[in-house]
Amino acid sequence: MLIVMQVDASEEQVRRVCAVIEELGYEARPMPGRQRTTVGLVGNDGRVDGSRLEALPGVSEVIHVSKPYKQVSKEWRAEPTVVKVGPGLAVGGNAVVVMAGPCSVESEAQIMAAAQAVKQHGATVLRAGAFKPRSSPYSFQGLGLEGLKLLARAREATGLRIVTEAMDPEGADLVAEYADIIQVGARNMQNYSLLKKVGKLRKPVLLKRGLSATIQELLLSAEYILAEGNPDVILCERGVRGFDSATRNLFDLSAIPVVKSVSHLPIVADPSHGVGHRDMVTPMARAAVAAGADGLLVEVHPTPDRALSDGAQSLYPEQFARMMQETRLIAEAIGRKVATA
C-alpha cells in the first residue's frame, strides 16, 4: 500500500502517517520525491483499513499495490533508481555503463592485461569471477580469495570499479570486502538466503535473471533484497533457456522495456551469455542499448583461445574496441551517452 501525500504536506503530517502505520503493526517507509512524499506500508497482509489513513491531514490518496512485488514497482517509486557504484559513476542515469572483462580471474598477468585493455577502450567497471559456479564439478572453479585480491590490484592500477559474483551467504561478506558491486548469478537468482544476505550488506547488487526465470520471478527476487533495506539493485538480462541450439541462450531483449514499464530499478544486458558466440555479441550489445539498457556486461579476454572458461563468447580486445565505438553511436542516437571514467 502507498500513501501519497499532498504537495504541501508538512514533515509533521508525514510523521503522523508513519506513526499510524506503525500503530497498526506495519512498517512505514517514507520516500521523498521532487514534488511530494510517498509513504510505503510494508507487510500489508490485506487487513489494512485504507480509510483510516485517507482521513489523516496531508494525505492525497491511498494506492493499493496489487502486484506480488511491492518495493521494486513503479507504483512504489515513480522516479528511476540510480545506483552509485563509485565517484562520478552510476547505473540508471543517462549514461550507459559498460562492465567488461574475462569470465574468470586466471592469473595476475591475465587480469591486469584485461583490465588495461577494457579501460583503454572505455569500460568503467571490470567484471571477472573469483568464484565460478560451473555445470561440471571438473571445470575451473575460480581462484577464490586470491582472485579477489588480484581484482583489488587491478582496480588500484586502473581505477576501474569491480563487479564479481558471490556464491553463498557465507562468502558474500568476503566479496563485499573487495568488490564495488556484488553479483548474484543466474543460478543463484532464487537463492533466498543469499538474497537476504546481500540485502543486509548495503552494497550495490547486480542480480542476473535465472536460466528459466520469468520477469516477475526476477522482480520478486529483487524484492527480497529491497525488503532487507538495500535499494541499490541492478537487474541483468542474460538470456533464458530456449529450444534452439543456434545460440547459447534466448537473449530476451524485450525484457528491457518490460522491466522499465513496471519497475524503477535499472537494468543492464549481458549479450555474451545471451548468445554464447563472440561474433554475435556486438550486434546484440547494440540492440540492447537501443532497447534502453542502462549498461552492458561483456566478456573480454586478452587471449580468448586460452581462456579457462567461456572463451568462445569472449571478445578479443580489438573486437571490444569496435563494439564500444558502435555502442556510442547507438547511445547518441537515442539521446544517451556511454559512461566515461
C-alpha positions in Angstrom: 0.0 0.0 0.0 1.2 3.5 -0.8 0.1 6.7 0.9 0.6 9.7 -1.4 1.0 13.0 0.5 -0.3 16.3 -0.8 2.3 18.6 -2.4 2.2 21.0 0.5 2.2 18.3 3.2 4.4 19.2 6.2 7.0 17.0 7.8 4.8 16.6 10.9 2.0 15.3 8.7 4.3 12.7 7.2 5.5 11.7 10.6 1.9 11.3 11.7 1.1 9.0 8.8 4.2 6.9 9.7 3.1 6.7 13.3 -0.4 5.5 12.5 1.1 2.8 10.2 3.4 1.6 13.0 0.4 1.7 15.4 -1.4 -0.7 13.0 1.6 -3.1 13.3 3.3 -2.4 10.0 6.5 -0.8 8.8 6.4 2.7 7.3 8.9 3.7 4.5 8.8 7.5 3.7 10.0 8.2 0.2 10.6 11.9 -0.5 10.2 12.9 -4.2 10.8 16.0 -6.1 7.3 17.3 -5.7 5.7 15.2 -2.9 6.4 12.5 -0.4 5.0 9.0 -0.6 4.9 6.6 2.3 5.1 2.9 1.7 3.3 0.5 4.0 5.4 -2.7 4.3 3.9 -6.0 5.4 0.3 -5.4 4.3 -1.5 -8.8 4.8 -4.7 -7.5 3.3 -6.3 -6.4 6.6 -5.3 -2.7 6.5 -8.2 -0.3 6.5 -7.1 2.4 4.0 -9.9 4.8 5.1 -8.1 5.4 8.4 -5.0 6.6 6.5 -7.0 8.6 3.9 -8.6 10.6 6.7 -5.2 11.9 8.0 -4.2 15.5 7.4 -1.9 16.0 4.4 -2.9 12.7 2.7 -3.8 13.0 -1.0 -4.7 9.4 -1.8 -4.1 5.8 -0.8 -3.0 3.3 -3.6 -3.4 -0.4 -3.2 -0.5 -2.2 -4.9 -1.8 -5.4 -6.4 1.4 -6.8 -7.8 3.1 -9.6 -5.8 6.2 -7.4 -5.7 5.9 -4.0 -4.0 9.1 -2.1 -3.5 10.5 -2.7 -6.9 7.4 -1.5 -8.7 6.9 1.9 -10.2 3.8 2.4 -8.1 6.1 2.3 -5.1 8.7 4.7 -6.5 7.9 6.7 -9.7 11.4 8.1 -10.2 14.0 5.8 -11.7 16.5 4.4 -9.2 20.1 5.5 -9.9 22.7 3.2 -8.3 26.0 4.8 -7.4 29.0 2.5 -7.9 31.8 4.9 -7.3 32.8 8.5 -7.5 31.2 10.0 -10.6 29.8 6.7 -11.8 26.2 5.5 -11.5 23.9 3.0 -13.2 20.4 4.1 -14.1 21.1 7.6 -15.3 21.5 9.0 -18.8 24.9 7.3 -19.2 25.2 3.6 -20.3 27.8 1.9 -18.1 30.0 -0.8 -19.7 31.2 -3.6 -17.4 33.8 -5.7 -19.2 36.5 -8.3 -18.5 37.1 -12.0 -18.6 34.7 -14.7 -17.3 37.1 -15.5 -14.5 40.4 -14.4 -12.9 43.0 -16.8 -14.0 46.3 -15.1 -13.1 47.7 -11.7 -12.2 49.1 -11.2 -15.7 45.8 -12.1 -17.3 43.6 -9.9 -15.2 46.0 -6.9 -15.4 46.1 -7.2 -19.2 42.3 -7.5 -19.4 41.8 -4.5 -17.1 44.2 -2.3 -19.1 42.5 -3.3 -22.3 38.9 -2.6 -21.3 39.9 0.6 -19.6 41.7 1.8 -22.7 38.7 1.2 -24.8 36.2 2.9 -22.5 34.8 0.5 -19.9 34.4 1.9 -16.4 33.8 -1.4 -14.5 35.9 -4.6 -14.6 34.0 -7.8 -14.5 35.6 -11.2 -13.6 34.7 -14.1 -11.4 36.8 -15.1 -8.4 34.3 -17.8 -7.6 32.8 -19.6 -10.6 29.7 -21.8 -10.5 30.1 -24.3 -13.3 27.9 -27.0 -14.6 30.6 -29.6 -14.3 32.4 -30.2 -11.0 35.6 -30.8 -13.0 35.6 -27.4 -14.7 37.7 -24.5 -13.5 36.0 -23.1 -10.3 38.0 -19.9 -9.9 40.8 -18.7 -7.7 38.7 -17.7 -4.7 40.2 -15.3 -2.3 43.4 -14.9 -4.4 41.2 -13.9 -7.3 39.5 -11.2 -5.2 43.0 -9.9 -4.2 44.0 -9.8 -7.8 40.9 -7.8 -8.7 41.7 -5.3 -6.0 45.2 -4.9 -7.5 43.6 -4.3 -10.9 41.3 -1.7 -9.5 44.3 0.1 -7.8 46.2 0.0 -11.1 43.4 1.2 -13.4 40.7 2.9 -11.3 38.0 0.6 -12.7 35.2 -0.4 -10.3 34.9 -4.1 -9.6 31.8 -6.4 -10.1 32.2 -10.1 -9.1 30.0 -12.9 -8.0 29.1 -14.1 -4.5 28.2 -17.8 -4.4 26.6 -18.2 -1.0 25.7 -16.2 2.2 29.0 -17.2 3.9 31.1 -15.8 1.0 29.1 -12.7 0.5 30.9 -10.8 3.2 34.3 -11.6 1.6 33.1 -10.5 -1.8 31.7 -7.3 -0.3 35.1 -6.5 1.2 36.7 -6.4 -2.2 34.0 -5.7 -4.8 32.2 -2.4 -5.6 29.2 -4.4 -6.9 28.2 -7.9 -5.7 26.9 -10.1 -8.5 24.2 -12.7 -7.8 24.4 -15.1 -10.7 21.7 -16.7 -12.8 22.0 -20.0 -10.9 21.5 -18.1 -7.6 18.7 -15.8 -8.5 16.3 -17.7 -6.2 18.9 -18.5 -3.5 16.8 -16.6 -0.9 19.4 -16.9 1.8 21.9 -15.2 -0.4 19.4 -12.5 -1.5 18.6 -11.7 2.1 22.3 -11.6 3.0 23.3 -9.1 0.2 20.2 -7.1 1.2 21.8 -6.5 4.5 25.3 -5.6 3.2 24.3 -2.2 1.9 26.4 -2.5 -1.2 25.2 -2.4 -4.9 23.9 -5.7 -6.1 23.8 -6.9 -9.8 21.0 -9.5 -9.9 21.0 -11.7 -13.0 17.9 -13.3 -14.4 17.7 -17.0 -13.8 18.2 -19.6 -16.6 14.4 -20.2 -16.9 13.0 -17.4 -14.8 10.1 -15.2 -15.8 10.4 -11.4 -15.5 8.0 -11.5 -12.5 10.3 -14.0 -10.7 13.3 -11.8 -11.4 11.5 -8.8 -9.8 10.4 -10.9 -6.8 14.0 -11.9 -6.2 14.9 -8.2 -6.3 12.1 -7.6 -3.8 13.9 -9.9 -1.3 17.0 -7.6 -1.5 15.0 -4.3 -1.1 12.9 -5.8 1.7 16.1 -6.2 3.7 16.8 -2.5 3.3 19.2 -2.4 0.3 17.7 -0.2 -2.5 20.8 -0.4 -4.8 19.8 -3.3 -7.1 20.8 -3.5 -10.8 18.9 -6.1 -12.8 20.5 -8.0 -15.6 19.1 -9.8 -18.6 21.4 -12.6 -19.7 19.2 -14.8 -21.7 16.9 -17.7 -20.8 16.9 -21.3 -22.0 15.3 -21.9 -25.4 14.8 -24.9 -27.7 17.1 -23.6 -30.5 20.8 -24.6 -30.2 22.0 -21.9 -32.6 22.8 -19.7 -29.6 23.7 -20.5 -26.0 20.5 -18.9 -24.7 17.5 -17.0 -25.9 18.6 -13.4 -25.4 15.3 -11.7 -24.3 15.7 -8.1 -25.4 12.0 -7.5 -24.7 12.8 -7.9 -21.0 14.4 -4.5 -21.0 11.4 -2.3 -22.0 9.1 -4.7 -20.0 11.1 -4.1 -16.8 11.3 -0.4 -17.4 7.5 -0.2 -17.7 6.8 -1.9 -14.4 9.9 -1.2 -12.2 12.1 1.8 -11.2 15.2 -0.4 -11.0 17.9 0.0 -13.6 18.6 -3.0 -16.0 21.7 -4.0 -17.8 22.2 -6.6 -20.5 24.7 -9.4 -20.8 25.0 -10.3 -24.6 27.9 -12.6 -24.0 25.9 -15.1 -22.1 22.9 -14.3 -24.1 24.3 -15.6 -27.4 27.4 -17.5 -26.5 29.3 -16.7 -29.7 31.7 -13.7 -29.9 30.7 -12.8 -33.4 27.1 -12.2 -32.2 28.0 -10.2 -29.1 28.5 -6.8 -30.7 25.1 -6.8 -32.7 23.3 -7.8 -29.5 25.1 -5.2 -27.5 24.0 -2.5 -30.0 20.4 -3.8 -29.9 20.4 -3.8 -26.0 21.4 -0.2 -25.9 18.8 0.7 -28.5 16.2 -1.1 -26.4 17.0 1.1 -23.4 19.6 -0.9 -21.3 21.3 1.1 -18.7 24.5 -0.8 -19.1 26.3 -3.8 -20.7 28.1 -6.7 -19.2 30.6 -8.1 -21.7 33.2 -10.8 -21.6 36.6 -9.7 -22.9 39.8 -11.7 -22.7 43.4 -10.9 -23.8 43.7 -14.3 -25.4 40.2 -16.0 -25.6 41.7 -19.1 -27.2 43.5 -19.8 -24.0 40.7 -18.8 -21.6 39.9 -21.3 -18.8 36.1 -20.5 -19.1 33.8 -19.0 -21.8 36.5 -18.4 -24.3 34.1 -18.9 -27.3 32.0 -15.9 -26.2 34.8 -13.7 -25.1 35.7 -10.8 -27.3 39.3 -10.0 -28.3 40.4 -6.5 -27.1 40.2 -5.2 -30.7 36.7 -6.5 -31.1 35.7 -4.8 -27.8 37.1 -1.5 -29.2 34.8 -1.8 -32.2 31.9 -2.7 -30.1 32.4 0.4 -27.9 32.6 2.7 -31.0 29.4 1.3 -32.4 27.7 1.4 -29.0 28.5 5.0 -28.6 26.8 5.8 -31.9 23.6 4.0 -30.8 23.6 5.7 -27.4 24.0 9.1 -29.0 21.2 8.3 -31.5 18.7 7.9 -28.6 19.9 10.8 -26.6 22.2 9.0 -24.2 25.9 8.5 -23.9 28.4 5.8 -22.8 29.7 6.5 -19.3 33.4 7.6 -19.0 35.8 7.3 -16.2 
